[in-house]
Amino acid sequence: MATYIWFDADMMHVRLADGRELAVPLEWFPKLRTATDAQRKNWRLIGKGIGIHWEEIDEDISVAGLLKSK
């Protein structure tokens, strides 16, 4: 389950409840890649952290999907 999300110039970082941190390229997510910094920061956890939702850009990402892509 995710607990926190942040971005740098090219990557999305996801901190998991067990202490692991994932870093995935923004290239994988066109809506996030083209979003403004303010839009990227406007996220919320869904399903107690099993997913991440960005209302303004209509994007949902599951933690399970991120873990499978590693």
C-alpha positions as CSV (number, residue, x, y, z in Angstrom):
1,M,0.0,0.0,0.0
2,A,1.2,3.5,-0.8
3,T,1.6,6.1,1.9
4,Y,3.1,9.0,0.0
5,I,3.9,10.2,-3.6
6,W,6.3,12.8,-4.9
7,F,7.8,13.8,-8.2
8,D,11.1,15.0,-9.7
9,A,11.8,16.1,-13.2
10,D,11.5,12.6,-14.8
11,M,10.2,10.2,-12.2
12,M,7.3,9.5,-9.9
13,H,8.3,8.2,-6.4
14,V,6.0,6.1,-4.3
15,R,6.6,5.2,-0.7
16,L,5.0,2.0,0.5
17,A,3.7,1.1,3.9
18,D,6.5,-1.5,4.4
19,G,9.2,1.1,3.8
20,R,10.1,0.4,0.2
21,E,10.2,3.2,-2.3
22,L,9.5,2.8,-6.0
23,A,10.6,5.2,-8.7
24,V,9.0,4.9,-12.1
25,P,9.5,7.0,-15.2
26,L,6.8,9.7,-16.0
27,E,7.1,8.4,-19.6
28,W,5.0,5.5,-18.5
29,F,2.1,7.8,-17.7
30,P,1.3,10.3,-20.4
31,K,-1.3,12.2,-18.4
32,L,1.1,12.7,-15.5
33,R,4.0,13.6,-17.9
34,T,2.0,16.4,-19.5
35,A,0.4,17.6,-16.2
36,T,1.5,20.7,-14.4
37,D,3.4,20.4,-11.1
38,A,0.2,21.6,-9.3
39,Q,-1.8,18.9,-11.0
40,R,0.7,16.2,-10.1
41,K,0.7,17.3,-6.5
42,N,-3.1,17.1,-6.3
43,W,-3.3,13.3,-5.7
44,R,-5.1,11.2,-3.1
45,L,-4.8,7.6,-2.0
46,I,-7.7,5.4,-2.8
47,G,-8.7,2.0,-1.3
48,K,-6.6,2.6,1.8
49,G,-3.5,3.0,-0.4
50,I,-4.0,0.3,-3.0
51,G,-4.2,3.0,-5.6
52,I,-3.5,6.7,-6.4
53,H,-6.0,9.1,-8.0
54,W,-5.6,12.4,-9.7
55,E,-9.1,14.0,-10.1
56,E,-8.2,16.9,-12.3
57,I,-6.4,14.8,-14.9
58,D,-8.6,11.7,-14.5
59,E,-5.7,9.3,-13.8
60,D,-5.7,6.2,-11.5
61,I,-2.7,4.1,-10.9
62,S,-2.6,0.9,-8.8
63,V,0.3,0.0,-6.6
64,A,0.0,-3.6,-7.7
65,G,0.5,-2.5,-11.3
66,L,3.6,-0.5,-10.3
67,L,5.0,-3.5,-8.6
68,K,4.4,-5.8,-11.5
69,S,6.1,-3.4,-13.9
70,K,9.4,-3.5,-12.0
